[in-house]
Amino acid sequence: MQARIYRPSKTAMQSGPAGKAKSWILEYEPQAPKLPDNLMGWAGSGDMLQQVTLKFETADEAVAYAKRHNLDYTVQAEPKKSFRPKNYSDNFKFDKLEFGRF
């Protein structure tokens, strides 16, 4: 079985470093494609491992779990953190670019 280990990016509703972005996720790769149901039109699959999501504190714990259960795994790099401090006074700078004005 193929598994993917990654750290999710924080949602738009999170303003600080807390939340689900601290944990590492192990998800199984889909073994069967999703097919539309004839009656309802919903997408479904017989692959039940698509519903399994395991959370770990560190990437090493997730890798150890994958090795212990003989899983082929790939570890995705952490998303880059781009942080640019902003000040309230930056809104009133003289050399600030204004869109729509020439």
HUNOR-V74737 format. One record per run of one state. SS is the DSSP state (~ for helix, > for strand, _ for the rest). FROM is the first residue (numbers start at 1). TO is the last residue. Records with the same first field share a line. If there is no record, write none. Layout:
SS: FROM-TO / FROM-TO
This chain:
_: 1-1 / 8-19 / 23-23 / 29-34 / 37-42 / 45-47 / 52-52 / 57-58 / 69-71 / 76-87 / 93-102
>: 2-7 / 24-28 / 35-36 / 43-44 / 53-56 / 72-75
~: 20-22 / 48-51 / 59-68 / 88-92
